[in-house]
């Protein structure tokens, strides 16, 4: 009974996470384009704080699934593991930004964890685990790809948002402006697009889940 309610709440969290990531990224980029680095850093810290809180909440649900195994068989692994992966990524990002540490380490984790989430989604799709296998696969694919694309986003943060004020966070020494701004525009634009698509996938999956669960409560 509690799992059904928790599942819909977790989907709600995924939608909120996508919204906060997109809004934070857009506001940071907009401030950067206006040469307002102080405002960009302020937006980054606010967004990272919200993401850390959402990640901590998601982690609580993920740990509950991992420790209690309330579902039949592989569903505990399928839903619990990726939630924990997402929680690790979000909490780590919130901590690194708040402590003014390099965020590209979190981006590296995003590549590994995002690849894992895509693998989980692909394997479950082949096994036809859920009643909506394709929609679920799109959900996992979207968030996995967003986690992978977080790596160039964190590099941009360390080099050109926080780096000019704190050069120690830069992976390698760099100037305050990128040598190839068009490349970074493409990478960041692709990251934000994938985040939007992941959020749309979560909304579609959430509509199906909430509709079914409210119509047929346990």
Backbone as JSON Lines, residues from 0, in Angstrom:
{"i":0,"aa":"X","n":[0.83,-1.21,0.0],"ca":[0.0,0.0,0.0],"c":[0.87,1.26,0.0]}
{"i":1,"aa":"X","n":[1.82,1.31,0.92],"ca":[2.66,2.5,1.03],"c":[3.51,2.69,-0.2]}
{"i":2,"aa":"X","n":[3.89,1.59,-0.85],"ca":[4.73,1.73,-2.04],"c":[4.04,2.51,-3.14]}
{"i":3,"aa":"X","n":[2.74,2.2,-3.35],"ca":[2.02,2.88,-4.42],"c":[2.01,4.38,-4.17]}
{"i":4,"aa":"X","n":[1.74,4.79,-2.94],"ca":[1.76,6.21,-2.62],"c":[3.16,6.78,-2.77]}
{"i":5,"aa":"X","n":[4.17,6.04,-2.32],"ca":[5.55,6.52,-2.43],"c":[5.98,6.64,-3.88]}
{"i":6,"aa":"X","n":[5.53,5.73,-4.73],"ca":[5.92,5.78,-6.14],"c":[5.45,7.07,-6.78]}
{"i":7,"aa":"X","n":[4.21,7.45,-6.54],"ca":[3.71,8.69,-7.13],"c":[4.45,9.9,-6.57]}
{"i":8,"aa":"X","n":[4.79,9.87,-5.29],"ca":[5.54,10.97,-4.7],"c":[6.95,11.05,-5.27]}
{"i":9,"aa":"X","n":[7.57,9.92,-5.52],"ca":[8.9,9.9,-6.11],"c":[8.86,10.49,-7.52]}
{"i":10,"aa":"X","n":[7.82,10.16,-8.28],"ca":[7.67,10.76,-9.61],"c":[7.51,12.27,-9.5]}
{"i":11,"aa":"X","n":[6.74,12.71,-8.5],"ca":[6.61,14.16,-8.27],"c":[7.97,14.78,-8.0]}
{"i":12,"aa":"X","n":[8.79,14.1,-7.2],"ca":[10.13,14.61,-6.91],"c":[10.97,14.69,-8.18]}
{"i":13,"aa":"X","n":[10.85,13.7,-9.06],"ca":[11.61,13.72,-10.3],"c":[11.23,14.92,-11.16]}
{"i":14,"aa":"X","n":[9.94,15.23,-11.2],"ca":[9.5,16.4,-11.96],"c":[10.07,17.68,-11.34]}
{"i":15,"aa":"X","n":[10.02,17.78,-10.02],"ca":[10.57,18.96,-9.34],"c":[12.07,19.09,-9.58]}
{"i":16,"aa":"X","n":[12.77,17.97,-9.55],"ca":[14.22,17.99,-9.77],"c":[14.54,18.5,-11.16]}
{"i":17,"aa":"X","n":[13.83,18.0,-12.17],"ca":[14.05,18.47,-13.53],"c":[13.77,19.96,-13.65]}
{"i":18,"aa":"X","n":[12.69,20.43,-13.01],"ca":[12.34,21.84,-13.07],"c":[13.42,22.71,-12.43]}
{"i":19,"aa":"X","n":[13.91,22.28,-11.26],"ca":[14.94,23.07,-10.56],"c":[16.25,23.08,-11.35]}
{"i":20,"aa":"X","n":[16.63,21.93,-11.9],"ca":[17.87,21.87,-12.69],"c":[17.79,22.8,-13.89]}
{"i":21,"aa":"X","n":[16.66,22.74,-14.61],"ca":[16.52,23.6,-15.79],"c":[16.51,25.08,-15.41]}
{"i":22,"aa":"X","n":[15.73,25.43,-14.41],"ca":[15.62,26.83,-14.03],"c":[16.96,27.37,-13.52]}
{"i":23,"aa":"X","n":[17.65,26.56,-12.72],"ca":[18.96,26.98,-12.23],"c":[19.94,27.16,-13.37]}
{"i":24,"aa":"X","n":[20.0,26.17,-14.26],"ca":[20.92,26.26,-15.39],"c":[20.61,27.46,-16.28]}
{"i":25,"aa":"X","n":[19.33,27.72,-16.53],"ca":[18.96,28.84,-17.38],"c":[19.32,30.17,-16.73]}
{"i":26,"aa":"X","n":[19.02,30.32,-15.44],"ca":[19.31,31.58,-14.76],"c":[20.81,31.82,-14.63]}
{"i":27,"aa":"X","n":[21.57,30.76,-14.38],"ca":[23.03,30.91,-14.31],"c":[23.59,31.31,-15.66]}
{"i":28,"aa":"X","n":[23.12,30.66,-16.71],"ca":[23.6,30.98,-18.06],"c":[23.2,32.41,-18.45]}
{"i":29,"aa":"X","n":[21.97,32.81,-18.13],"ca":[21.52,34.16,-18.46],"c":[22.36,35.21,-17.75]}
{"i":30,"aa":"X","n":[22.64,34.99,-16.47],"ca":[23.48,35.93,-15.72],"c":[24.89,35.97,-16.28]}
{"i":31,"aa":"X","n":[25.41,34.8,-16.66],"ca":[26.75,34.75,-17.25],"c":[26.79,35.54,-18.55]}
{"i":32,"aa":"X","n":[25.77,35.39,-19.38],"ca":[25.74,36.1,-20.67],"c":[25.69,37.61,-20.46]}
{"i":33,"aa":"X","n":[25.15,38.03,-19.32],"ca":[25.08,39.46,-19.01],"c":[26.3,39.94,-18.23]}
{"i":34,"aa":"X","n":[27.31,39.06,-18.12],"ca":[28.54,39.37,-17.4],"c":[28.29,39.69,-15.92]}
{"i":35,"aa":"X","n":[27.27,39.08,-15.37],"ca":[26.92,39.27,-13.96],"c":[27.28,37.98,-13.21]}
{"i":36,"aa":"X","n":[28.58,37.79,-12.97],"ca":[29.05,36.55,-12.36],"c":[28.55,36.39,-10.93]}
{"i":37,"aa":"X","n":[28.49,37.48,-10.19],"ca":[28.01,37.41,-8.8],"c":[26.59,36.86,-8.74]}
{"i":38,"aa":"X","n":[25.73,37.35,-9.64],"ca":[24.36,36.89,-9.66],"c":[24.3,35.42,-10.12]}
{"i":39,"aa":"X","n":[25.17,35.06,-11.05],"ca":[25.22,33.67,-11.52],"c":[25.58,32.73,-10.38]}
{"i":40,"aa":"X","n":[26.56,33.12,-9.57],"ca":[26.97,32.3,-8.43],"c":[25.84,32.21,-7.41]}
{"i":41,"aa":"X","n":[25.14,33.33,-7.19],"ca":[24.02,33.33,-6.24],"c":[22.92,32.38,-6.7]}
{"i":42,"aa":"X","n":[22.58,32.42,-7.99],"ca":[21.57,31.51,-8.52],"c":[22.04,30.06,-8.4]}
{"i":43,"aa":"X","n":[23.31,29.83,-8.65],"ca":[23.86,28.48,-8.56],"c":[23.72,27.93,-7.14]}
{"i":44,"aa":"X","n":[24.05,28.74,-6.16],"ca":[23.96,28.28,-4.77],"c":[22.52,28.0,-4.35]}
{"i":45,"aa":"X","n":[21.6,28.84,-4.77],"ca":[20.2,28.61,-4.44],"c":[19.69,27.31,-5.07]}
{"i":46,"aa":"X","n":[19.99,27.14,-6.36],"ca":[19.56,25.92,-7.03],"c":[20.19,24.68,-6.43]}
{"i":47,"aa":"X","n":[21.48,24.76,-6.09],"ca":[22.16,23.62,-5.5],"c":[21.58,23.26,-4.14]}
{"i":48,"aa":"X","n":[21.18,24.27,-3.38],"ca":[20.55,24.01,-2.08],"c":[19.24,23.26,-2.25]}
{"i":49,"aa":"X","n":[18.41,23.71,-3.18],"ca":[17.14,23.03,-3.43],"c":[17.36,21.6,-3.92]}
{"i":50,"aa":"X","n":[18.33,21.43,-4.8],"ca":[18.6,20.08,-5.32],"c":[19.13,19.17,-4.23]}
{"i":51,"aa":"X","n":[19.94,19.71,-3.33],"ca":[20.43,18.9,-2.21],"c":[19.29,18.45,-1.32]}
{"i":52,"aa":"X","n":[18.31,19.35,-1.07],"ca":[17.15,18.99,-0.24],"c":[16.28,17.94,-0.93]}
{"i":53,"aa":"X","n":[16.04,18.13,-2.22],"ca":[15.24,17.15,-2.96],"c":[15.96,15.81,-3.05]}
{"i":54,"aa":"X","n":[17.29,15.86,-3.22],"ca":[18.06,14.63,-3.27],"c":[18.05,13.9,-1.94]}
{"i":55,"aa":"X","n":[18.11,14.64,-0.84],"ca":[18.04,14.01,0.47],"c":[16.71,13.33,0.7]}
{"i":56,"aa":"X","n":[15.62,13.97,0.27],"ca":[14.3,13.37,0.41],"c":[14.17,12.12,-0.45]}
{"i":57,"aa":"X","n":[14.67,12.2,-1.69],"ca":[14.64,11.03,-2.56],"c":[15.47,9.89,-1.97]}
{"i":58,"aa":"X","n":[16.59,10.24,-1.34],"ca":[17.44,9.23,-0.73],"c":[16.75,8.49,0.4]}
{"i":59,"aa":"X","n":[15.91,9.19,1.15],"ca":[15.16,8.54,2.23],"c":[14.25,7.46,1.66]}
{"i":60,"aa":"X","n":[13.53,7.8,0.59],"ca":[12.66,6.81,-0.04],"c":[13.46,5.65,-0.62]}
{"i":61,"aa":"X","n":[14.6,6.0,-1.25],"ca":[15.42,4.95,-1.84],"c":[15.97,3.99,-0.79]}
{"i":62,"aa":"X","n":[16.42,4.52,0.35],"ca":[16.93,3.65,1.41],"c":[15.82,2.78,1.98]}
{"i":63,"aa":"X","n":[14.61,3.35,2.08],"ca":[13.49,2.55,2.59],"c":[13.23,1.35,1.68]}
{"i":64,"aa":"X","n":[13.25,1.57,0.37],"ca":[13.04,0.47,-0.56],"c":[14.18,-0.54,-0.46]}
{"i":65,"aa":"X","n":[15.41,-0.06,-0.38],"ca":[16.56,-0.95,-0.34],"c":[16.59,-1.79,0.94]}
{"i":66,"aa":"X","n":[16.15,-1.23,2.06],"ca":[16.26,-1.93,3.34],"c":[15.05,-2.81,3.65]}
{"i":67,"aa":"X","n":[13.89,-2.45,3.12],"ca":[12.68,-3.21,3.48],"c":[12.21,-4.14,2.38]}
{"i":68,"aa":"X","n":[12.59,-3.91,1.16],"ca":[12.16,-4.71,0.01],"c":[10.65,-4.92,0.02]}
{"i":69,"aa":"X","n":[9.88,-3.86,-0.13],"ca":[8.42,-3.98,-0.06],"c":[7.79,-4.52,-1.34]}
{"i":70,"aa":"X","n":[8.57,-4.66,-2.39],"ca":[8.02,-5.03,-3.69],"c":[8.39,-6.46,-4.07]}
{"i":71,"aa":"X","n":[7.7,-7.01,-5.06],"ca":[8.06,-8.35,-5.52],"c":[9.4,-8.36,-6.24]}
{"i":72,"aa":"X","n":[10.31,-9.18,-5.79],"ca":[11.55,-9.49,-6.5],"c":[12.34,-8.3,-7.0]}
{"i":73,"aa":"X","n":[12.56,-8.3,-8.34],"ca":[13.49,-7.36,-8.96],"c":[13.01,-5.92,-8.93]}
{"i":74,"aa":"X","n":[11.74,-5.68,-8.64],"ca":[11.25,-4.31,-8.63],"c":[11.93,-3.46,-7.56]}
{"i":75,"aa":"X","n":[12.33,-4.08,-6.46],"ca":[13.06,-3.34,-5.42],"c":[14.39,-2.83,-5.96]}
{"i":76,"aa":"X","n":[15.07,-3.67,-6.72],"ca":[16.34,-3.28,-7.33],"c":[16.11,-2.22,-8.4]}
{"i":77,"aa":"X","n":[15.1,-2.47,-9.23],"ca":[14.83,-1.61,-10.37],"c":[14.49,-0.18,-9.96]}
{"i":78,"aa":"X","n":[13.68,-0.04,-8.9],"ca":[13.29,1.3,-8.45],"c":[14.23,1.85,-7.37]}
{"i":79,"aa":"X","n":[14.71,0.98,-6.48],"ca":[15.51,1.46,-5.36],"c":[16.89,1.94,-5.75]}
{"i":80,"aa":"X","n":[17.59,1.16,-6.56],"ca":[18.97,1.51,-6.92],"c":[19.08,2.86,-7.63]}
{"i":81,"aa":"X","n":[18.3,3.11,-8.7],"ca":[18.43,4.4,-9.37],"c":[18.07,5.6,-8.49]}
{"i":82,"aa":"X","n":[17.11,5.41,-7.57],"ca":[16.76,6.51,-6.67],"c":[17.96,6.86,-5.79]}
{"i":83,"aa":"X","n":[18.66,5.84,-5.29],"ca":[19.85,6.08,-4.48],"c":[20.93,6.77,-5.31]}
{"i":84,"aa":"X","n":[21.11,6.32,-6.56],"ca":[22.1,6.95,-7.45],"c":[21.79,8.43,-7.63]}
{"i":85,"aa":"X","n":[20.53,8.74,-7.89],"ca":[20.13,10.13,-8.08],"c":[20.35,10.94,-6.81]}
{"i":86,"aa":"X","n":[20.02,10.36,-5.67],"ca":[20.19,11.05,-4.4],"c":[21.66,11.38,-4.14]}
{"i":87,"aa":"X","n":[22.54,10.41,-4.41],"ca":[23.98,10.64,-4.22],"c":[24.43,11.83,-5.06]}
{"i":88,"aa":"X","n":[23.99,11.86,-6.3],"ca":[24.42,12.92,-7.22],"c":[23.93,14.29,-6.75]}
{"i":89,"aa":"X","n":[22.67,14.37,-6.37],"ca":[22.1,15.67,-5.99],"c":[22.65,16.18,-4.67]}
{"i":90,"aa":"X","n":[22.77,15.3,-3.69],"ca":[23.31,15.72,-2.4],"c":[24.77,16.13,-2.55]}
{"i":91,"aa":"X","n":[25.53,15.37,-3.33],"ca":[26.94,15.7,-3.55],"c":[27.07,17.06,-4.23]}
{"i":92,"aa":"X","n":[26.2,17.35,-5.19],"ca":[26.25,18.66,-5.85],"c":[25.92,19.78,-4.88]}
{"i":93,"aa":"X","n":[24.89,19.58,-4.08],"ca":[24.53,20.59,-3.1],"c":[25.66,20.87,-2.12]}
{"i":94,"aa":"X","n":[26.33,19.82,-1.66],"ca":[27.41,19.98,-0.69],"c":[28.61,20.68,-1.32]}
{"i":95,"aa":"X","n":[28.99,20.27,-2.52],"ca":[30.18,20.86,-3.15],"c":[29.98,22.35,-3.45]}
{"i":96,"aa":"X","n":[28.79,22.71,-3.9],"ca":[28.54,24.13,-4.19],"c":[28.53,24.94,-2.9]}
{"i":97,"aa":"X","n":[27.87,24.42,-1.87],"ca":[27.78,25.16,-0.61],"c":[29.14,25.32,0.05]}
{"i":98,"aa":"X","n":[30.01,24.34,-0.13],"ca":[31.35,24.39,0.47],"c":[32.41,24.97,-0.48]}
{"i":99,"aa":"X","n":[31.97,25.44,-1.64],"ca":[32.85,26.06,-2.63],"c":[33.96,25.12,-3.06]}
{"i":100,"aa":"X","n":[33.58,23.87,-3.32],"ca":[34.5,22.85,-3.8],"c":[34.29,22.63,-5.29]}
{"i":101,"aa":"X","n":[35.24,21.98,-5.97],"ca":[35.05,21.7,-7.4],"c":[33.83,20.81,-7.64]}
{"i":102,"aa":"X","n":[33.01,21.18,-8.6],"ca":[31.83,20.39,-8.9],"c":[32.07,19.35,-9.99]}
{"i":103,"aa":"X","n":[33.21,19.43,-10.68],"ca":[33.43,18.48,-11.78],"c":[33.64,17.06,-11.27]}
{"i":104,"aa":"X","n":[33.98,16.89,-10.0],"ca":[34.01,15.54,-9.43],"c":[32.61,14.94,-9.4]}
{"i":105,"aa":"X","n":[31.62,15.78,-9.08],"ca":[30.23,15.32,-9.12],"c":[29.82,15.02,-10.55]}
{"i":106,"aa":"X","n":[30.28,15.83,-11.49],"ca":[30.0,15.56,-12.9],"c":[30.56,14.22,-13.35]}
{"i":107,"aa":"X","n":[31.75,13.88,-12.86],"ca":[32.33,12.58,-13.17],"c":[31.46,11.46,-12.62]}
{"i":108,"aa":"X","n":[30.96,11.64,-11.38],"ca":[30.03,10.67,-10.82],"c":[28.77,10.56,-11.68]}
{"i":109,"aa":"X","n":[28.33,11.7,-12.22],"ca":[27.15,11.7,-13.07],"c":[27.31,10.82,-14.3]}
{"i":110,"aa":"X","n":[28.5,10.83,-14.88],"ca":[28.75,9.97,-16.05],"c":[28.59,8.5,-15.68]}
{"i":111,"aa":"X","n":[29.17,8.11,-14.55],"ca":[29.11,6.71,-14.12],"c":[27.69,6.33,-13.71]}
{"i":112,"aa":"X","n":[27.08,7.14,-12.84],"ca":[25.74,6.83,-12.36],"c":[24.7,6.91,-13.46]}
{"i":113,"aa":"X","n":[24.83,7.9,-14.34],"ca":[23.9,8.02,-15.45],"c":[23.96,6.83,-16.39]}
{"i":114,"aa":"X","n":[25.17,6.35,-16.65],"ca":[25.31,5.15,-17.47],"c":[24.64,3.96,-16.81]}
{"i":115,"aa":"X","n":[24.78,3.87,-15.48],"ca":[24.14,2.79,-14.75],"c":[22.62,2.86,-14.83]}
{"i":116,"aa":"X","n":[22.06,4.07,-14.71],"ca":[20.61,4.23,-14.79],"c":[20.1,3.81,-16.17]}
{"i":117,"aa":"X","n":[20.81,4.19,-17.22],"ca":[20.41,3.79,-18.57],"c":[20.47,2.27,-18.71]}
{"i":118,"aa":"X","n":[21.49,1.64,-18.12],"ca":[21.59,0.17,-18.17],"c":[20.4,-0.47,-17.46]}
{"i":119,"aa":"X","n":[20.06,0.04,-16.29],"ca":[18.9,-0.48,-15.56],"c":[17.63,-0.38,-16.41]}
{"i":120,"aa":"X","n":[17.43,0.8,-17.01],"ca":[16.25,1.0,-17.82],"c":[16.22,0.11,-19.04]}
{"i":121,"aa":"X","n":[17.37,-0.08,-19.69],"ca":[17.44,-0.93,-20.87],"c":[17.17,-2.38,-20.53]}
{"i":122,"aa":"X","n":[17.78,-2.86,-19.45],"ca":[17.58,-4.25,-19.05],"c":[16.13,-4.5,-18.65]}
{"i":123,"aa":"X","n":[15.54,-3.58,-17.92],"ca":[14.14,-3.75,-17.51],"c":[13.21,-3.72,-18.72]}
{"i":124,"aa":"X","n":[13.55,-2.89,-19.72],"ca":[12.74,-2.84,-20.93],"c":[12.78,-4.17,-21.67]}
{"i":125,"aa":"X","n":[13.97,-4.76,-21.75],"ca":[14.1,-6.06,-22.41],"c":[13.36,-7.15,-21.65]}
{"i":126,"aa":"X","n":[13.33,-7.03,-20.31],"ca":[12.62,-8.01,-19.49],"c":[11.13,-7.72,-19.39]}
{"i":127,"aa":"X","n":[10.7,-6.55,-19.91],"ca":[9.29,-6.16,-19.87],"c":[8.76,-6.17,-18.43]}
{"i":128,"aa":"X","n":[9.51,-5.5,-17.53],"ca":[9.19,-5.58,-16.1],"c":[7.92,-4.85,-15.72]}
{"i":129,"aa":"X","n":[7.71,-3.67,-16.28],"ca":[6.58,-2.86,-15.83],"c":[5.41,-2.96,-16.8]}
{"i":130,"aa":"X","n":[4.27,-2.43,-16.38],"ca":[3.09,-2.41,-17.25],"c":[3.22,-1.37,-18.35]}
{"i":131,"aa":"X","n":[4.15,-0.42,-18.19],"ca":[4.42,0.6,-19.21],"c":[5.92,0.59,-19.51]}
{"i":132,"aa":"X","n":[6.43,-0.46,-20.15],"ca":[7.88,-0.62,-20.31],"c":[8.52,0.49,-21.12]}
{"i":133,"aa":"X","n":[7.86,0.95,-22.2],"ca":[8.49,1.96,-23.04],"c":[8.55,3.31,-22.33]}
{"i":134,"aa":"X","n":[7.45,3.71,-21.68],"ca":[7.44,4.97,-20.95],"c":[8.45,4.96,-19.81]}
{"i":135,"aa":"X","n":[8.58,3.8,-19.14],"ca":[9.55,3.69,-18.06],"c":[10.97,3.78,-18.6]}
{"i":136,"aa":"X","n":[11.2,3.15,-19.75],"ca":[12.52,3.22,-20.37],"c":[12.88,4.66,-20.73]}
{"i":137,"aa":"X","n":[11.92,5.4,-21.28],"ca":[12.18,6.8,-21.6],"c":[12.53,7.61,-20.36]}
{"i":138,"aa":"X","n":[11.86,7.3,-19.25],"ca":[12.15,7.98,-17.99],"c":[13.59,7.74,-17.56]}
{"i":139,"aa":"X","n":[14.01,6.48,-17.58],"ca":[15.37,6.14,-17.18],"c":[16.39,6.69,-18.16]}
{"i":140,"aa":"X","n":[16.07,6.63,-19.44],"ca":[16.98,7.15,-20.46],"c":[17.16,8.65,-20.29]}
{"i":141,"aa":"X","n":[16.08,9.38,-20.04],"ca":[16.16,10.83,-19.9],"c":[17.0,11.25,-18.72]}
{"i":142,"aa":"X","n":[16.75,10.66,-17.55],"ca":[17.5,11.06,-16.36],"c":[18.94,10.54,-16.4]}
{"i":143,"aa":"X","n":[19.14,9.38,-17.02],"ca":[20.51,8.89,-17.17],"c":[21.33,9.79,-18.07]}
{"i":144,"aa":"X","n":[20.72,10.2,-19.21],"ca":[21.42,11.09,-20.13],"c":[21.68,12.45,-19.49]}
{"i":145,"aa":"X","n":[20.73,12.96,-18.71],"ca":[20.93,14.24,-18.03],"c":[22.08,14.16,-17.04]}
{"i":146,"aa":"X","n":[22.18,13.04,-16.32],"ca":[23.29,12.87,-15.38],"c":[24.63,12.84,-16.1]}
{"i":147,"aa":"X","n":[24.68,12.19,-17.27],"ca":[25.92,12.15,-18.04],"c":[26.29,13.55,-18.54]}
{"i":148,"aa":"X","n":[25.31,14.27,-19.05],"ca":[25.58,15.61,-19.58],"c":[25.83,16.63,-18.48]}
{"i":149,"aa":"X","n":[25.63,16.24,-17.23],"ca":[25.98,17.15,-16.13],"c":[27.49,17.36,-16.04]}
{"i":150,"aa":"X","n":[28.26,16.43,-16.61],"ca":[29.72,16.58,-16.53],"c":[30.22,17.85,-17.23]}
{"i":151,"aa":"X","n":[29.89,18.07,-18.52],"ca":[30.32,19.35,-19.1],"c":[29.72,20.56,-18.41]}
{"i":152,"aa":"X","n":[28.51,20.42,-17.87],"ca":[27.9,21.54,-17.15],"c":[28.71,21.9,-15.91]}
{"i":153,"aa":"X","n":[29.19,20.89,-15.18],"ca":[29.99,21.16,-13.98],"c":[31.37,21.71,-14.36]}
{"i":154,"aa":"X","n":[31.91,21.27,-15.48],"ca":[33.18,21.84,-15.94],"c":[33.01,23.33,-16.24]}
{"i":155,"aa":"X","n":[31.9,23.67,-16.87],"ca":[31.64,25.09,-17.15],"c":[31.5,25.88,-15.86]}
{"i":156,"aa":"X","n":[30.82,25.3,-14.88],"ca":[30.68,25.97,-13.59],"c":[32.05,26.24,-12.97]}
{"i":157,"aa":"X","n":[32.9,25.23,-12.95],"ca":[34.2,25.36,-12.28],"c":[35.14,26.29,-13.03]}
{"i":158,"aa":"X","n":[35.05,26.31,-14.35],"ca":[35.96,27.15,-15.11],"c":[35.48,28.6,-15.22]}
{"i":159,"aa":"X","n":[34.19,28.81,-15.45],"ca":[33.74,30.14,-15.87],"c":[32.69,30.79,-14.98]}
{"i":160,"aa":"X","n":[32.11,30.06,-14.03],"ca":[31.15,30.67,-13.11],"c":[31.81,30.91,-11.75]}
{"i":161,"aa":"X","n":[32.29,29.86,-11.12],"ca":[32.95,29.98,-9.82],"c":[34.45,30.21,-9.98]}
{"i":162,"aa":"X","n":[35.02,29.66,-11.03],"ca":[36.47,29.72,-11.25],"c":[37.1,31.09,-11.23]}
{"i":163,"aa":"X","n":[36.47,32.1,-11.88],"ca":[37.09,33.44,-11.84],"c":[37.25,34.0,-10.43]}
{"i":164,"aa":"X","n":[36.35,33.61,-9.5],"ca":[36.47,34.07,-8.12],"c":[37.31,33.12,-7.28]}
{"i":165,"aa":"X","n":[37.24,31.81,-7.57],"ca":[37.98,30.79,-6.83],"c":[38.75,29.93,-7.82]}
{"i":166,"aa":"X","n":[39.93,30.37,-8.27],"ca":[40.68,29.6,-9.28],"c":[41.02,28.19,-8.83]}
{"i":167,"aa":"X","n":[41.01,27.91,-7.54],"ca":[41.39,26.58,-7.06],"c":[40.37,25.51,-7.45]}
{"i":168,"aa":"X","n":[39.14,25.89,-7.81],"ca":[38.15,24.88,-8.19],"c":[38.28,24.46,-9.65]}
{"i":169,"aa":"X","n":[39.07,25.19,-10.43],"ca":[39.21,24.88,-11.85],"c":[39.97,23.57,-12.05]}
{"i":170,"aa":"X","n":[39.51,22.69,-12.95],"ca":[40.25,21.45,-13.22],"c":[41.67,21.72,-13.69]}
{"i":171,"aa":"X","n":[41.81,22.71,-14.56],"ca":[43.1,23.21,-15.04],"c":[43.01,24.73,-15.11]}
{"i":172,"aa":"X","n":[44.12,25.41,-14.99],"ca":[44.06,26.88,-15.05],"c":[43.43,27.36,-16.35]}
{"i":173,"aa":"X","n":[42.57,28.36,-16.23],"ca":[41.87,28.88,-17.41],"c":[41.57,30.35,-17.2]}
{"i":174,"aa":"X","n":[41.32,31.04,-18.32],"ca":[40.9,32.42,-18.25],"c":[39.45,32.52,-17.85]}
{"i":175,"aa":"X","n":[38.95,33.74,-17.64],"ca":[37.55,33.92,-17.2],"c":[36.54,33.64,-18.3]}
{"i":176,"aa":"X","n":[36.96,33.59,-19.54],"ca":[36.05,33.35,-20.66],"c":[36.53,32.12,-21.46]}
{"i":177,"aa":"X","n":[35.6,31.35,-22.0],"ca":[35.99,30.16,-22.78],"c":[36.61,30.55,-24.11]}
{"i":178,"aa":"X","n":[37.57,29.74,-24.57],"ca":[38.19,29.97,-25.87],"c":[37.25,29.61,-27.02]}
{"i":179,"aa":"X","n":[36.31,28.68,-26.75],"ca":[35.36,28.26,-27.77],"c":[33.94,28.39,-27.22]}
{"i":180,"aa":"X","n":[33.4,29.6,-27.17],"ca":[32.08,29.79,-26.55],"c":[30.97,29.06,-27.29]}
{"i":181,"aa":"X","n":[31.1,28.89,-28.6],"ca":[30.04,28.2,-29.35],"c":[29.93,26.75,-28.92]}
{"i":182,"aa":"X","n":[31.08,26.11,-28.67],"ca":[31.05,24.71,-28.22],"c":[30.33,24.59,-26.88]}
{"i":183,"aa":"X","n":[30.63,25.51,-25.97],"ca":[29.98,25.46,-24.66],"c":[28.49,25.76,-24.76]}
{"i":184,"aa":"X","n":[28.13,26.64,-25.68],"ca":[26.71,26.94,-25.87],"c":[25.96,25.69,-26.34]}
{"i":185,"aa":"X","n":[26.58,24.94,-27.24],"ca":[25.96,23.71,-27.73],"c":[25.84,22.69,-26.61]}
{"i":186,"aa":"X","n":[26.92,22.5,-25.83],"ca":[26.91,21.51,-24.76],"c":[25.89,21.86,-23.68]}
{"i":187,"aa":"X","n":[25.87,23.12,-23.26],"ca":[24.92,23.52,-22.23],"c":[23.49,23.51,-22.74]}
{"i":188,"aa":"X","n":[23.3,23.92,-24.0],"ca":[21.97,23.86,-24.57],"c":[21.45,22.43,-24.67]}
{"i":189,"aa":"X","n":[22.36,21.5,-25.04],"ca":[21.98,20.09,-25.11],"c":[21.64,19.56,-23.74]}
{"i":190,"aa":"X","n":[22.41,19.96,-22.72],"ca":[22.13,19.54,-21.35],"c":[20.75,20.0,-20.91]}
{"i":191,"aa":"X","n":[20.42,21.26,-21.13],"ca":[19.12,21.79,-20.72],"c":[17.98,21.13,-21.5]}
{"i":192,"aa":"X","n":[18.22,20.85,-22.79],"ca":[17.2,20.18,-23.59],"c":[16.92,18.78,-23.06]}
{"i":193,"aa":"X","n":[17.97,18.05,-22.71],"ca":[17.8,16.7,-22.17],"c":[17.07,16.75,-20.83]}
{"i":194,"aa":"X","n":[17.39,17.75,-20.01],"ca":[16.69,17.9,-18.73],"c":[15.2,18.12,-18.95]}
{"i":195,"aa":"X","n":[14.86,18.96,-19.92],"ca":[13.45,19.2,-20.23],"c":[12.78,17.91,-20.69]}
{"i":196,"aa":"X","n":[13.44,17.16,-21.57],"ca":[12.87,15.91,-22.07],"c":[12.71,14.89,-20.94]}
{"i":197,"aa":"X","n":[13.68,14.86,-20.02],"ca":[13.56,13.96,-18.86],"c":[12.37,14.36,-18.0]}
{"i":198,"aa":"X","n":[12.19,15.66,-17.79],"ca":[11.05,16.13,-17.02],"c":[9.73,15.79,-17.7]}
{"i":199,"aa":"X","n":[9.68,15.92,-19.03],"ca":[8.46,15.57,-19.77],"c":[8.17,14.08,-19.62]}
{"i":200,"aa":"X","n":[9.24,13.25,-19.71],"ca":[9.05,11.81,-19.52],"c":[8.51,11.5,-18.13]}
{"i":201,"aa":"X","n":[8.99,12.22,-17.12],"ca":[8.5,12.01,-15.76],"c":[7.04,12.45,-15.63]}
{"i":202,"aa":"X","n":[6.67,13.55,-16.29],"ca":[5.28,14.01,-16.25],"c":[4.36,12.99,-16.9]}
{"i":203,"aa":"X","n":[4.76,12.48,-18.07],"ca":[3.94,11.48,-18.77],"c":[3.79,10.23,-17.92]}
{"i":204,"aa":"X","n":[4.91,9.77,-17.37],"ca":[4.85,8.58,-16.51],"c":[4.03,8.86,-15.25]}
{"i":205,"aa":"X","n":[4.16,10.07,-14.73],"ca":[3.42,10.44,-13.53],"c":[1.93,10.51,-13.76]}
{"i":206,"aa":"X","n":[1.52,11.04,-14.92],"ca":[0.09,11.07,-15.23],"c":[-0.49,9.65,-15.22]}
{"i":207,"aa":"X","n":[0.23,8.72,-15.84],"ca":[-0.24,7.34,-15.89],"c":[-0.32,6.74,-14.5]}
{"i":208,"aa":"X","n":[0.71,6.96,-13.69],"ca":[0.76,6.37,-12.35],"c":[-0.3,6.96,-11.43]}
{"i":209,"aa":"X","n":[-0.38,8.29,-11.4],"ca":[-1.34,8.94,-10.51],"c":[-2.76,8.6,-10.92]}
{"i":210,"aa":"X","n":[-3.03,8.6,-12.22],"ca":[-4.37,8.26,-12.71],"c":[-4.77,6.87,-12.25]}
{"i":211,"aa":"X","n":[-3.85,5.9,-12.41],"ca":[-4.16,4.52,-12.04],"c":[-4.26,4.35,-10.53]}
{"i":212,"aa":"X","n":[-3.36,4.97,-9.77],"ca":[-3.33,4.76,-8.33],"c":[-4.5,5.44,-7.61]}
{"i":213,"aa":"X","n":[-4.86,6.63,-8.12],"ca":[-6.01,7.3,-7.51],"c":[-7.32,6.59,-7.87]}
{"i":214,"aa":"X","n":[-7.35,6.01,-9.07],"ca":[-8.56,5.31,-9.49],"c":[-8.72,3.94,-8.86]}
{"i":215,"aa":"X","n":[-7.58,3.33,-8.47],"ca":[-7.64,1.99,-7.87],"c":[-6.71,1.95,-6.66]}
{"i":216,"aa":"X","n":[-7.08,2.61,-5.57],"ca":[-6.21,2.61,-4.38],"c":[-6.14,1.22,-3.79]}
{"i":217,"aa":"X","n":[-5.03,0.92,-3.08],"ca":[-4.85,-0.4,-2.5],"c":[-5.85,-0.68,-1.37]}
